[in-house]
C-alpha cells in the first residue's frame, strides 16, 4: 500500500510539472489578465509569513494557499472570517467553512468579495460625470476537496466561480487550483515539500448592454442603430508554485517554522517568498516574511514590485473544546497604503 501511494505521488507531481511547463512554455507576458482578485491573498496567519508556507499550510487556511493542506487539521470542522484593508481603499472580505469526513476527506466552502466603493458614471458627452454612480462587484465562490493519501502525502483541488460586474457589463468563469503536500521529505522529520498549480481555466470576456453603441453604417440607407462591441478575451493569471518548509523544535513548548516559496507566473515576473513563524505552546505566535521579484522591471529598469516585508502575530485559546484563533498581519506596499489584515478562526 505504501509503495502504491508513493507511485501515485510521483505520478501526480509529474502531472503538475507537465501542466506548469506547458503553461509557461512561452515567455511570461506582462499585461492585462482576467480576474486579478484571484491574486489577493487571504488569512492573516500566512500573509504574516509572506505567503511562503505552501508546504505546511493546514486546515481552513489552506484553501487559498494550497488546497492539499485542508485535510491536515486537528478539528472536525472549522469556520473562518478575514478582513483586509487593501490598496486604493478597497476592502477584501473572506469567509469560509470546512468539514472533515472520516474515510472520505475534507470539504470546504469559501467566499471572497471586494468592496470597491462607488464610482462616478461618465459618458462621451458628459466626461465629468452624469451625477449617477455604480458599485463594481467582484465575487469569488469556491469549493475545495482534500484528502490524506497517507500520514505524509496530501492532495487537494479547488474550483472557484469568479464573477465580475461593472455597471452594465459582466464577466464570469470557472477557475481551478491543484495542490500536493509531502511531509518528511527524504525521511527527514520536519522537512516538507509543497507544489501547487493555480488559476487554471478558460479566458474571461466581458459582455452586456454596456457594450452596446449607437452607430451609423456607412454607404447604407439605414438610420443609426445599436451595435454590440465585442470585448477582448483575457487569460487567467495562472501560476506554478513550489515550496519547502522546515519545522524545528526548540524545546518542549517552542517551535520555529522556516518557509520558502518560488512562484512562476504567466503575467507577472517570478516571485521568491520567505517566511518564519515562532510558536509558543501552540498558543502565542510571532511571524515575519519577505518577498522579492528582481525581474519586475519597468522600461527604465527600475524595480516596480509593490510588496516586501510582512509581520504578524496571533493568539489561540481553547474554550470548551473549541479552538479560537485571532491573527493579525501587516504587509508593506509601495505607492499605496500598507495592508492590514485580521482573521478569526473557530475549530470544533
N, C-alpha and C positions, 0 to 999 in steps of 0.2 A: 504494500500500500504506500509506504514511504517513497519507494522508487517511482511509483506512478505519479505521485504528487510532484516530485522533483522534475519528472519529464514534462508534466503539464506546465510547471513554472517556466521551464526553459522554452517551451513552445510559445507560451503567452508573451514572454519577454521578447522573443524573436518577432512575433507579430507586431508588437508595439514598436519595435525598432524599424520594422519594414514600413509601417504606416508613417512613422516620422521621417524616414529617409525619402519616401515617395512624396510626402507633403512638402518637404523642404529641399527638394532636388534643385529648384531654382533659387537664385539669389534672393535674399529677403527683400521685400518690397516696402519701402517707406511711403505710406499714402493713406488713403481713406479706407477704413474697414467697417464692416457692419457690426452692430451690437457691441460697441465699446464698453458698455456697462458690465459685460462678462469679465472684464479685466479688473474690475474694482474688487479688492479683497474684502472679506467679512470676518468677524470674530476677532476680538481684541487680543486673545492669547497669542495666536500665531502671527498676527500683524506685529505685535511687540517683539517677536523673534525674527522680524524681517521677511516673513513668509517662507522661511527656509526649511522647516521641518516636514518635508514631503515624505520622508521615510518613516516617521513615527507618529504623525498626526493621528489622533484616535477619537473615537466616539463621534458625537454630533458635529464637532469642529471639522471633521474630515470631509464633510460634504463638498465644500468648495476646494480644498487643497488637494486631496487625494481620496476618492470615494472608497478605495480599498480599506482605509482605516476605520470606516464606520463600524465594522464588525468587531474591532478591537476596543471593547468597552467593558467597564465593570458593572454597570447597571443594566436592567432590562428595558428601560425607557428613559428618554431624555427630552427636555424642552429647552429652547434657546431663543433669546431675543438680543439683538445687537443694533446699535445706533452709531452712525458715523457722521461727523461734520466734515464733508468732503470739500473739494475745491469749488470756487466760484459760488459759494453759498448754497451748494447742493447738499441735501441731506439724504443719506442712504439708510433705509430701514430693512432689517433682515430678521426673519423668524423661521424656526424650523422645529420639527418634532421627529423622533425616531423610536423604533421598537425593535427589540431583538427577539427572534423566534428560534427556539432551540431546534436544531436539526435542519433548519431552513436557511437562516441567515438574518440579516438586518435590513430593514426598510426605513426610509426617511423621506419626509416631505418638507420642502423649503420654498419660501417666497422672498424675493428681493425687489424692492421698489425704490425709485429715485423721485425725490421731491425737488423739482427744478424751480418752482415758483411760477409767477405769471409773467408773460412776455407780451409786449405790445404788438398788435397786428398792424402791419404796414402793407401798402399796395404801391403799384407803379404811380398811380395818381396821387396817393397820399403817403409819401415816404416818411413823413414824421409821425404817422400813426393815424388810425381811424377812430381812436377812442375806445376800441374794444381790445380785449386781451384773450389769451389762451394759455392753458397749462399743459405742457408736454407730459406724457405718461410713459414711463419706462418700467416694464414689469417682467420679471423672470420667475417662472414657476418650475420647480424641479422635483423629480422622483429618483431616489438613489437606492440601489441594491448592492449589498456587500456580503461576502461570505468568507469564513476562515477555512482554507483548504487543509491546514494543519495548524499546529501551535506556532508555526513560523511564517506561514505563507497566507496572505490575504489578497483578495481580488475584489474589485467593485466597478460599477458603472453608474453614471448619472445621465438622465435625459432631461434637458431643460427646454421648456417652451418660452421663447423670447418674443415679447410684444412691444413695439414702439409706436406711439401715436403722437403726432404733432399737428394740431388743428384738424384739418380735413384730409390728412394723409396718414397711412398706416403701413407698417411692415411687420412680419412675423416669421418665425422659423423654428425648427427643431435642431437642438444642439446636443452633442454627446461628449462626455468625458469618460475615459477608461484609466484605471489605475491598478498598480500592483505594489505590495509591500513584502519584503523578505527580511525577517528578523534573524539575528545570529549568523550573519554572513561569514563564510569561512570558518564556521564553528567558533566564532569569537563572540562571547557574551557582550551584549551592549552595542554591537555594531549592526546597523540596519541599512537596507537599500530600498529606495522607492523610485518608481517610474510612473509617469502619467502622460497621456496624450489628451489635450483639452480642446474644446470648442471645434469639434468636427461636425460638419453639416453642410447643407446647400446654401448658396449665396442668398442674400435677402434683397428685396426690392420694394420700394415704396409705391403704393397705389392709393387712389381715392379721388374724390371730387376736387380736392385742392390742386390737382394737376391738370384740370380742365381749363383751357384758354379759349377765348373768342378770337377766331382768326378769319382772315379773308383769303379765299382761294384765288390765286392769280389765273388770268385767262379763263374765267368762268362767269356765268351769269347768276350763280347762287349768292345770296346775301351772306353776311357774317354768320358763322356757325361755330358751335362748340367743338373743340378738338382736344383729345386727350394726349397729354405729354407722357411718353414712356420714360420712366426714370431708369437710371443706370443700376445694374445689379452690383452689390458689393459683397466681397468674400468675408468669411468669418475670421477672427483673429486666432487662428489655430496655433497651438504651441506644443512643444515636447519638453518635458522636464525630467531630470534625473537628480536624485538627492541622496546624500549619505548622512547618517546620524550616529553619534557615539554617546552612550549614556555611561557616566562614571559615578560610582557610589563613593562619596567622601567618607561618610560614617553611617551609623545606623539610622540617622534621621535626615541626612542631607544628600542630595543628588544634583549633578550638573549634566545637562544635555548640550552637546555641541552639534550644530546642524549646518549643512552646506547644500546648495542647490545651484544647478546650471539650467537656465531656461532659454531654449531656442524658439524664436517667434517668427511668424510669417510676415508681419507688417512692421515690426519694430526691431531694433538692434537687440542682440542677445544680452541676457542679464545674469549676473552672478550674485547670489544672496548668501549671507552668513548670519547665523543666529545662535544665541545661547540662553539657557534658562536654568536658574538656580531654584531648587525646590527644598523647602524645609518642612519635614514631617508631613509632606503632601498637603500642607495647609497654607503656607505662605510662599509666594513666587516672585522672583525678580527676573526681568527679561531685557535683552538688548539684541539689536540686529543691525545689519548694514547691507546695502545693495549698491552695485555699480554696473554701469553699462558703458565701457570705454569706446565702443563703436557708435554711440548715439551722437553723431556729429552733424552740425549744420553746414551750410555752404562755405562758412569761414573756418571750418574745422574746430569749432568750439563745441564742447560737450553740452547737450541740451537735455540730458536725463534729469527728470524732475525730483527723483526721490533719493534718499540716502539713509540717514540714521533713524532707527526706531528704538523706542524704550517702552517698557511695560511693567505692570505689577498685577498681582492677583491674590485673592483670598478665597479659601474653600473651607466650608464648615458643614458638618453633618447634623441635621435636625430630624429626630425621629426616623432615622434610616434614610433620609432624603439629603443627598449632597447638593449644596448650594454653592456656586462659584461666581464671584464677581471679578471681572477683569477690566483693566484699562490699558490703552495703548496710545502712544504719541508717534506720529510719522512725520518726519521732516519733508517739506515740499518747497521746491524753488518756485519763485514767481507768484505763488498763491499762499494763502494762509495754510499753516500746517494742519494735518488731520488729527482729530481727537476721536477715539473710539471707545465705547462702553459695551460690555457684554454681560448678560446674566444667564446662567445655565442651571437647570434643575435635573438631577439624576435620581430616578426612582427605582 
